[in-house]
Amino acid sequence: MLTSSRMMRFRRQFIPYGLMIPVVVALLAFSFFPFVSGIWYSFTSKGWINDTANFTGLENYKLILEGNVGAARIFKGALWNSINWTVISVGVQFILGLLTALILNEQFPGRGFFRVGVLISMAVPTVIVALTWQWMYDPFYGLINFYLQKLGLISGIKIWVGQANSPFWPLIIIAIWRGFPFMSLMLLSGLQGIPSELYEAAKVDGANVFQRFIFITIPSLRSIIIIALMLNILNWWNHFDIVMVVGGASGVNFGTATIPYLAWIEAFKWSHLSRGAAISVIAMIAIGGIIYWNARRELGSVAK
């Protein structure tokens, strides 16, 4: 029979593992299994959900990368759109986020109100954000056309999104507006951790505002900047909602298609689930390689 001390030791050692079991099961069911099955489907001929998955090797990858039919015809354009979407969105998000964080880090009346207000876009579901911007871009009833006409910047009706010849940058504007508050929150948390003594010592040494920013703020934020950039790159490279709801407002739109959107079209619109999975695997390898390289570089610099 276990003594009370042994029972307590047993509980301390094994109860945490028991509490982790539901989480592990959920991860396996909702993350690991779809991940593995998606990779497997990319090597098969599976067309729809209940279709038989016959192994075909690298055939799907050859059709996408070397073919001239279906998704292969627009794959390069979608890849270029994804690169522009990610680089421009995350780059401008970083600039605006840094400027916002620097302002919100200063002492001024109502700072708490503005800190909460800048995070409002993060609290709104993405689909609602997309539908709101879709209405704002509406050529007949949207606010953007209305005010641009009032200011004399455009004349007549301008169709911004939803058409085959629509530009891609209106979607990037939505992504920037949606994503920069998260970047500002991350950078603001880093700014709060910089000791004020560093700035005071720099002032005594005669450093101006620009020098303090370059030689104190940026080096102190380096780790936070890298983490924030990596998280945002992962998020916006795989983003789907805005491109789907706003860019595809009038149906399938290949002009503004990104890799995730193209994978969805191939898998669920054209019933080529295996090719859609192959597109997703290619996108995963591309972004995974970049993140892995950057993570190794950062870990190497820390070790030194």
Residue pairs with C-beta under 8 A, 6 or more apart in sequence:
2 10
38 277
38 280
38 281
39 277
39 281
40 53
41 53
41 273
41 274
41 277
42 60
42 61
42 274
42 275
42 277
42 278
42 280
42 281
43 55
43 56
43 57
43 58
43 60
43 274
44 53
44 54
44 55
44 56
44 274
45 51
45 52
45 53
45 54
45 56
45 59
45 274
46 52
46 53
46 54
46 273
46 274
46 277
47 271
47 272
47 273
47 274
48 271
48 273
49 273
51 273
53 274
56 274
60 274
60 275
60 277
60 278
61 278
61 282
63 69
63 70
63 72
63 275
64 71
64 72
64 75
64 275
64 278
64 279
64 282
65 72
65 75
65 282
66 72
67 73
70 266
70 270
70 272
70 275
71 262
71 265
71 266
71 270
71 272
71 275
71 276
71 279
74 254
74 257
74 262
75 262
75 279
77 254
77 255
77 257
78 254
78 257
78 258
78 259
78 261
78 262
79 259
81 168
81 256
81 257
81 258
81 259
82 237
82 258
82 259
82 260
82 283
84 168
84 172
85 168
85 171
85 172
85 175
85 236
85 237
85 239
85 243
85 258
86 233
86 236
86 237
88 172
89 172
89 175
89 176
89 179
89 232
89 236
90 179
90 229
90 232
90 233
90 236
92 172
92 176
92 180
93 175
93 176
93 179
93 180
93 182
93 183
93 232
94 183
94 225
94 228
94 229
94 232
96 176
96 180
96 183
96 184
97 180
97 181
97 182
97 183
97 184
97 185
97 186
97 187
97 228
98 183
98 184
98 187
100 118
100 180
100 181
100 184
100 188
101 184
101 185
101 187
101 188
101 190
101 191
102 191
102 217
104 111
104 114
104 115
104 118
104 184
104 188
105 188
105 191
105 192
115 188
118 181
118 184
119 181
119 185
120 181
121 129
121 177
121 178
121 181
122 178
122 181
122 182
122 185
126 178
126 241
126 242
127 241
127 245
129 174
129 178
129 242
130 174
130 241
130 242
130 244
130 245
130 246
131 245
133 174
133 242
133 246
134 161
134 162
134 245
134 246
134 249
135 141
135 142
136 142
136 143
136 144
137 144
137 145
137 160
137 161
137 162
137 170
137 246
138 145
139 145
139 157
139 158
139 159
139 160
140 157
142 160
144 160
145 154
145 157
145 158
145 160
148 154
148 158
149 155
159 166
160 166
160 167
160 170
161 170
161 171
161 246
161 247
161 249
161 256
162 246
162 247
162 248
162 249
162 250
162 253
163 250
163 253
163 255
164 253
164 254
164 255
165 255
166 247
166 253
166 255
166 256
168 255
168 256
170 246
171 242
171 243
171 246
171 247
171 256
174 242
174 246
175 236
175 239
175 242
178 242
179 232
179 235
179 236
182 228
182 232
183 228
183 232
186 224
186 227
186 228
186 231
187 221
187 224
187 225
187 228
189 224
190 220
190 221
190 223
190 224
190 225
191 217
191 221
193 220
194 216
194 217
194 220
194 221
198 216
198 220
199 212
199 216
202 211
202 212
202 215
202 216
203 212
207 215
218 225
223 298
226 294
226 298
230 291
230 294
230 295
233 287
233 290
233 291
234 287
234 291
237 259
237 283
237 287
238 260
238 283
238 287
239 258
239 260
240 258
240 260
240 261
240 264
243 256
243 257
243 258
243 260
243 261
244 261
244 264
247 253
247 256
247 257
247 261
248 256
248 261
252 265
252 269
257 265
259 279
259 280
259 282
259 283
260 280
260 283
262 279
263 276
263 277
263 279
263 280
263 283
264 276
265 276
266 272
266 275
266 276
266 279
267 273
267 275
267 276
267 277
268 276
